[in-house]
């Protein structure tokens, strides 16, 4: 099956999912797998339909296992292979089903290549599986490794409970820059969902006059179907060549610069144009200097290039998609305000104390919102808290105040 045929199947799948025709989507991927059995992604897609849309984890597990066994000789550990995505799902499903021995086998394979999608929850589930099977020493070893690569308080608390160490774990500050930050847990946001309606639904029992509702840009873009699946993108020679020069520190268990992936680079070229991307790369300092220091590449390439999120940073089942930025973040912010009565902002933040209010309903609040969100209180992964409600507090004594109680 050629790329255009695969792209057409993906287009049909999008349509069927939007129509909530989940069984027909499953049939589509099953038929595609029969026609193209060397393309292992179709079984992964099929398993995800069972798990995330049909809520049938047992059938999903069978499909994932079939895919994993069948393609094992072809898989590699890169983000362009189904392997890491299958291992994430199989380890988690076996853990949820109480099959701890089986979960450990998948966790061992998963953690062995220190993948960028081995997140906080994976460290904790792996350690707990080991505890459940009586291997406390190995559980401590896993959590110690997690501590060295993650700032997670959850990992640190679990490690402290097991070892009795005297590490002081500072609670996440509920207040920063004079604003209380209230995380709002949601369902998994899927393409076709209405972000203003989601914000209204999940904050209506909590929000008060004067609050500011923020939501992650990647989640907003996902709802707008501003995503490109791995089977939709064919990187050009130019994208493949240029992606090699992107700064890539290759941190274990950490994400790389999104555009070091040729698929993401191709999406950036599609958004900004080849000439603009080349100009940005040249001025930014090609040959290993792209993205270093001044951020000149993104300034020239434009907002959409800066907002691109690479695979596999998103929460499953969207961790094999390149996610763009929202089409118009300012307009989306205004729509949230119209729906909820609260000022709103679309946020792009990370754990490096960098927060960017990509769009706001009130531009005069942009800097203040960025200060309040600097340490990235949102959780777009296992936490499922992409919405943060900011609430002004009276006369804060400090820029940030720790959680009490």
C-alpha positions as CSV (number, residue, x, y, z in Angstrom):
1,X,0.0,0.0,0.0
2,X,1.5,3.4,-1.0
3,X,1.5,6.6,1.0
4,X,-1.5,8.1,-0.8
5,X,-3.6,5.1,0.1
6,X,-2.5,5.2,3.7
7,X,-3.4,8.9,3.8
8,X,-6.8,8.1,2.4
9,X,-7.4,5.5,5.1
10,X,-6.4,8.0,7.8
11,X,-8.8,10.6,6.3
12,X,-11.6,8.0,6.5
13,X,-10.7,7.2,10.1
14,X,-10.8,10.8,11.1
15,X,-14.3,11.1,9.6
16,X,-15.6,8.0,11.3
17,X,-14.2,8.9,14.7
18,X,-15.8,12.4,14.4
19,X,-19.2,10.6,13.6
20,X,-18.6,8.3,16.7
21,X,-18.6,5.3,14.3
22,X,-16.0,3.5,16.4
23,X,-16.8,0.0,15.3
24,X,-16.6,1.0,11.7
25,X,-13.2,2.7,12.4
26,X,-12.0,-0.6,13.9
27,X,-13.2,-2.5,10.9
28,X,-11.4,0.0,8.6
29,X,-8.0,-0.5,10.4
30,X,-8.5,-4.3,10.5
31,X,-9.1,-4.3,6.7
32,X,-6.1,-2.1,6.1
33,X,-4.0,-4.4,8.2
34,X,-5.0,-7.4,6.1
35,X,-4.1,-5.4,2.9
36,X,-0.8,-4.1,4.3
37,X,0.4,-6.5,7.0
38,X,4.0,-5.2,6.9
39,X,2.7,-1.8,8.1
40,X,2.6,-2.5,11.8
41,X,0.9,0.8,12.7
42,X,-2.5,-0.4,11.7
43,X,-2.8,-2.8,14.6
44,X,-1.6,-0.1,17.0
45,X,-4.3,2.2,15.6
46,X,-6.8,-0.6,16.0
47,X,-5.9,-1.3,19.6
48,X,-6.2,2.4,20.4
49,X,-9.8,2.4,19.0
50,X,-10.7,-0.5,21.3
51,X,-9.0,1.1,24.3
52,X,-9.7,4.8,24.0
53,X,-13.0,4.9,22.1
54,X,-14.7,1.6,22.6
55,X,-13.5,1.2,26.3
56,X,-12.5,-2.4,25.7
57,X,-9.1,-2.8,27.3
58,X,-9.1,-6.6,27.1
59,X,-9.5,-6.5,23.3
60,X,-7.1,-3.7,23.0
61,X,-4.5,-5.7,24.9
62,X,-4.9,-8.7,22.6
63,X,-4.4,-6.5,19.5
64,X,-1.4,-4.7,21.0
65,X,0.2,-8.1,21.9
66,X,-0.4,-9.4,18.4
67,X,1.2,-6.3,16.9
68,X,4.2,-6.5,19.2
69,X,4.9,-10.2,18.6
70,X,4.4,-9.9,14.8
71,X,6.6,-6.9,14.3
72,X,9.3,-7.5,16.9
73,X,11.9,-8.4,14.3
74,X,11.2,-5.1,12.4
75,X,10.9,-2.7,15.4
76,X,13.5,-0.3,16.5
77,X,13.6,2.1,19.5
78,X,13.1,5.4,17.5
79,X,10.0,7.5,17.7
80,X,9.2,6.4,14.1
81,X,8.7,2.8,15.1
82,X,5.6,1.5,16.9
83,X,7.7,-0.2,19.6
84,X,7.8,2.4,22.3
85,X,4.1,3.2,21.9
86,X,3.1,-0.5,22.2
87,X,5.3,-1.0,25.3
88,X,3.8,2.0,27.0
89,X,0.3,0.6,26.4
90,X,1.1,-3.1,27.3
91,X,2.9,-2.2,30.5
92,X,0.1,0.0,31.7
93,X,-2.7,-2.3,30.7
94,X,-1.1,-5.3,32.4
95,X,-0.6,-3.2,35.5
96,X,-4.2,-2.0,35.5
97,X,-5.4,-5.7,35.2
98,X,-3.2,-6.7,38.1
99,X,-0.9,-8.8,36.0
100,X,2.2,-7.5,37.7
101,X,4.6,-10.1,36.4
102,X,3.6,-9.5,32.8
103,X,3.7,-5.7,33.4
104,X,7.3,-6.0,34.7
105,X,8.4,-7.8,31.6
106,X,7.0,-5.0,29.4
107,X,8.3,-2.3,31.7
108,X,11.8,-3.8,31.6
109,X,11.8,-3.7,27.8
110,X,10.3,-0.2,27.8
111,X,12.7,1.4,30.2
112,X,15.8,-0.3,28.7
113,X,16.3,2.3,26.0
114,X,15.4,5.3,28.2
115,X,12.6,6.5,26.0
116,X,11.2,10.1,26.0
117,X,7.7,8.8,26.7
118,X,8.6,6.9,29.9
119,X,6.9,9.5,32.2
120,X,6.2,9.9,35.9
121,X,3.3,7.4,35.9
122,X,5.5,4.8,34.2
123,X,8.2,5.0,36.8
124,X,5.6,4.8,39.6
125,X,3.6,1.9,38.0
126,X,6.8,0.0,37.3
127,X,8.0,0.4,40.9
128,X,4.6,-0.6,42.3
129,X,4.5,-3.7,40.1
130,X,7.9,-4.7,41.6
131,X,6.6,-4.0,45.1
132,X,3.5,-6.1,44.4
133,X,5.8,-9.0,43.5
134,X,8.1,-8.6,46.5
135,X,11.1,-6.9,44.8
136,X,11.5,-3.8,47.0
137,X,15.2,-3.3,46.2
138,X,14.5,-3.2,42.4
139,X,11.6,-0.8,43.0
140,X,13.9,1.6,44.9
141,X,16.4,1.3,42.1
142,X,13.7,2.3,39.5
143,X,12.5,5.3,41.6
144,X,16.1,6.4,42.2
145,X,16.6,6.4,38.4
146,X,13.3,8.4,38.1
147,X,14.5,11.0,40.6
148,X,17.7,11.6,38.6
149,X,15.7,12.5,35.4
150,X,12.4,13.9,36.7
151,X,11.3,16.7,39.0
152,X,8.3,14.6,39.9
153,X,7.1,15.0,43.5
154,X,5.2,11.8,43.2
155,X,8.3,9.8,42.4
156,X,10.2,11.4,45.2
157,X,7.4,10.8,47.7
158,X,7.2,7.1,46.7
159,X,11.0,6.8,47.0
160,X,11.0,8.5,50.4
161,X,8.2,6.2,51.7
162,X,10.2,3.1,50.7
163,X,13.6,4.2,51.9
164,X,12.8,6.4,54.9
165,X,15.2,9.0,53.6
166,X,15.0,12.5,55.1
167,X,14.6,14.3,51.7
168,X,12.4,17.3,52.1
169,X,9.8,17.4,49.4
170,X,8.5,20.8,48.8
171,X,4.8,20.9,47.9
172,X,3.9,22.4,44.6
173,X,3.1,26.0,45.3
174,X,-0.6,26.7,45.0
175,X,0.0,30.4,44.7
176,X,2.4,32.3,42.5
177,X,2.7,35.9,41.5
178,X,-0.4,36.7,43.6
179,X,-2.6,34.1,41.9
180,X,-4.0,30.8,43.2
181,X,-3.6,28.1,40.6
182,X,-6.5,25.6,40.5
183,X,-5.9,22.5,38.3
184,X,-8.9,21.1,36.6
185,X,-9.0,17.5,35.6
186,X,-10.7,16.6,32.3
187,X,-11.5,13.7,30.1
188,X,-9.0,13.0,27.3
189,X,-9.5,15.8,24.9
190,X,-10.1,14.4,21.4
191,X,-10.2,16.0,17.9
192,X,-13.6,17.6,17.2
193,X,-14.3,18.6,20.7
194,X,-15.3,22.2,21.4
195,X,-12.7,23.9,23.7
196,X,-14.9,26.7,24.9
197,X,-17.6,24.2,25.8
198,X,-15.0,22.0,27.6
199,X,-13.8,24.9,29.6
200,X,-17.3,25.8,30.5
201,X,-18.2,22.3,31.5
202,X,-15.3,21.6,33.7
203,X,-15.0,25.0,35.4
204,X,-18.7,25.9,35.9
205,X,-18.8,24.5,39.5
206,X,-15.4,26.2,40.4
207,X,-15.0,29.5,38.6
208,X,-15.8,32.8,40.1
209,X,-16.0,36.3,38.7
210,X,-12.5,37.7,38.1
211,X,-11.0,34.3,37.5
212,X,-8.8,33.6,34.5
213,X,-9.2,30.3,32.7
214,X,-6.0,28.9,31.0
215,X,-5.8,25.8,28.8
216,X,-2.8,24.2,27.2
217,X,-2.1,25.1,23.5
218,X,-1.4,21.5,22.5
219,X,-4.7,20.3,23.9
220,X,-6.5,23.2,22.1
221,X,-4.8,22.4,18.8
222,X,-5.7,18.7,19.2
223,X,-9.4,19.6,19.6
224,X,-9.1,21.7,16.5
225,X,-7.7,18.6,14.6
226,X,-4.5,20.5,14.1
227,X,-2.6,17.2,14.2
228,X,-0.7,15.1,11.7
229,X,-0.4,11.3,12.2
230,X,2.7,9.5,11.3
231,X,1.0,7.9,8.3
232,X,0.1,11.3,6.9
233,X,3.5,12.8,6.6
234,X,6.2,12.1,4.0
235,X,9.3,14.1,4.9
236,X,11.1,15.7,2.0
237,X,14.8,15.4,1.5
238,X,15.1,19.0,2.6
239,X,13.2,18.3,5.8
240,X,15.3,15.2,6.5
241,X,18.5,17.1,5.9
242,X,17.6,20.2,7.9
243,X,16.3,18.2,10.9
244,X,19.8,16.8,11.4
245,X,21.1,20.2,12.3
246,X,18.6,20.8,15.0
247,X,20.1,21.0,18.5
248,X,19.4,17.6,20.1
249,X,20.7,17.1,23.6
250,X,19.2,13.6,23.6
251,X,18.5,13.5,27.3
252,X,17.5,10.1,28.6
253,X,13.8,10.0,29.5
254,X,13.5,13.5,28.1
255,X,12.1,15.1,25.0
256,X,14.3,16.3,22.2
257,X,13.9,19.5,20.3
258,X,10.7,18.8,18.3
259,X,12.1,19.7,14.9
260,X,15.0,17.2,15.2
261,X,12.3,14.8,13.9
262,X,12.1,15.0,10.0
263,X,8.3,14.5,10.3
264,X,8.0,17.5,12.6
265,X,10.3,19.5,10.3
266,X,8.1,18.7,7.3
267,X,5.1,19.9,9.2
268,X,6.9,23.2,10.1
269,X,7.8,23.6,6.4
270,X,4.2,23.1,5.5
271,X,3.1,25.8,8.0
272,X,5.8,28.4,7.4
273,X,7.1,27.6,3.9
274,X,10.5,26.1,2.9
275,X,12.2,29.5,2.2
276,X,11.2,30.9,5.6
277,X,12.4,27.8,7.5
278,X,15.6,27.8,5.6
279,X,16.2,31.5,6.3
280,X,15.4,30.9,10.0
281,X,17.9,28.0,10.1
282,X,20.6,30.0,8.3
283,X,20.3,33.0,10.5
284,X,19.9,31.0,13.6
285,X,23.2,29.3,12.9
286,X,22.9,26.0,11.0
287,X,25.4,23.2,11.8
288,X,24.6,22.6,15.4
289,X,23.6,26.1,16.5
290,X,19.9,26.0,15.6
291,X,17.7,26.9,18.6
292,X,20.6,27.6,20.9
293,X,20.7,30.8,22.9
294,X,18.7,33.6,21.3
295,X,15.8,31.6,19.9
296,X,16.3,33.4,16.6
297,X,15.1,30.4,14.6
298,X,11.6,30.6,16.0
299,X,11.4,34.3,15.8
300,X,12.0,34.1,12.0
301,X,10.1,30.8,11.4
302,X,7.0,32.2,13.2
303,X,4.6,31.2,15.9
304,X,3.4,28.0,14.4
305,X,6.9,26.5,14.0
306,X,7.5,27.4,17.7
307,X,4.3,25.6,18.8
308,X,4.9,22.3,17.1
309,X,5.0,19.4,19.5
310,X,6.8,16.3,18.5
311,X,5.9,12.6,18.9
312,X,5.7,11.1,21.5
313,X,5.1,14.0,23.9
314,X,1.3,13.9,23.9
315,X,-0.9,11.6,26.0
316,X,-2.0,8.4,24.3
317,X,-3.6,7.9,21.9
318,X,-2.1,11.0,20.3
319,X,1.6,10.2,21.1
320,X,2.3,9.3,17.4
321,X,1.0,12.6,16.1
322,X,2.8,15.8,15.4
323,X,0.7,18.5,17.1
324,X,0.6,22.0,15.7
325,X,-0.5,25.2,17.5
326,X,-4.1,26.4,17.6
327,X,-5.2,28.2,14.4
328,X,-6.0,31.5,16.2
329,X,-5.2,31.5,19.9
330,X,-6.5,35.0,20.5
331,X,-9.8,34.3,18.9
332,X,-10.1,31.0,20.9
333,X,-9.4,32.9,24.1
334,X,-12.1,35.4,23.3
335,X,-14.5,32.5,22.6
336,X,-13.8,30.9,26.0
337,X,-14.5,34.3,27.6
338,X,-17.8,34.6,25.8
339,X,-18.8,31.1,26.9
340,X,-17.6,31.3,30.5
341,X,-17.6,35.1,31.4
342,X,-14.0,34.7,32.5
343,X,-10.8,36.1,30.9
344,X,-8.9,33.3,29.2
345,X,-5.5,32.4,27.8
346,X,-4.0,29.7,25.7
347,X,-0.7,28.6,27.3
348,X,2.5,26.9,26.0
349,X,4.6,26.1,29.1
350,X,7.3,23.6,30.1
351,X,9.2,22.5,33.1
352,X,12.1,24.8,32.3
353,X,10.3,27.8,33.8
354,X,9.2,29.1,30.4
355,X,5.6,30.1,30.0
356,X,4.1,31.7,26.9
357,X,0.6,33.0,26.7
358,X,0.1,32.3,23.0
359,X,-3.3,33.9,23.0
360,X,-5.3,36.0,25.5
361,X,-8.7,37.5,25.7
362,X,-7.2,40.5,27.3
363,X,-3.6,41.3,26.0
364,X,-2.9,43.6,29.0
365,X,-2.9,40.5,31.2
366,X,-0.4,38.5,29.1
367,X,2.7,39.2,31.2
368,X,0.9,38.6,34.5
369,X,-0.5,35.3,33.3
370,X,3.0,34.1,32.1
371,X,4.4,35.0,35.6
372,X,1.7,33.1,37.3
373,X,2.2,30.0,35.1
374,X,6.0,30.1,34.9
375,X,6.5,26.8,36.7
376,X,3.9,25.0,34.5
377,X,1.2,23.9,36.9
378,X,-0.8,22.2,34.1
379,X,-0.5,18.5,33.5
380,X,-1.2,17.3,30.0
381,X,0.0,13.7,30.7
382,X,-1.1,11.3,33.3
383,X,-2.6,14.1,35.4
384,X,-5.1,15.1,32.7
385,X,-5.2,18.7,34.1
386,X,-4.7,20.9,31.0
387,X,-7.0,23.6,32.5
388,X,-5.7,25.9,35.2
389,X,-8.0,28.5,36.8
390,X,-6.1,31.5,38.1
391,X,-7.7,33.3,41.0
392,X,-6.4,36.6,42.5
393,X,-5.5,36.3,46.2
394,X,-5.5,39.1,48.7
395,X,-2.2,40.6,49.6
396,X,0.1,37.6,49.0
397,X,3.2,37.8,51.3
398,X,5.4,36.1,48.8
399,X,5.6,35.5,45.0
400,X,4.8,31.9,45.6
401,X,3.2,30.1,48.6
402,X,3.5,26.4,49.2
403,X,0.6,24.1,49.7
404,X,-0.6,23.6,53.2
405,X,-2.2,20.8,55.1
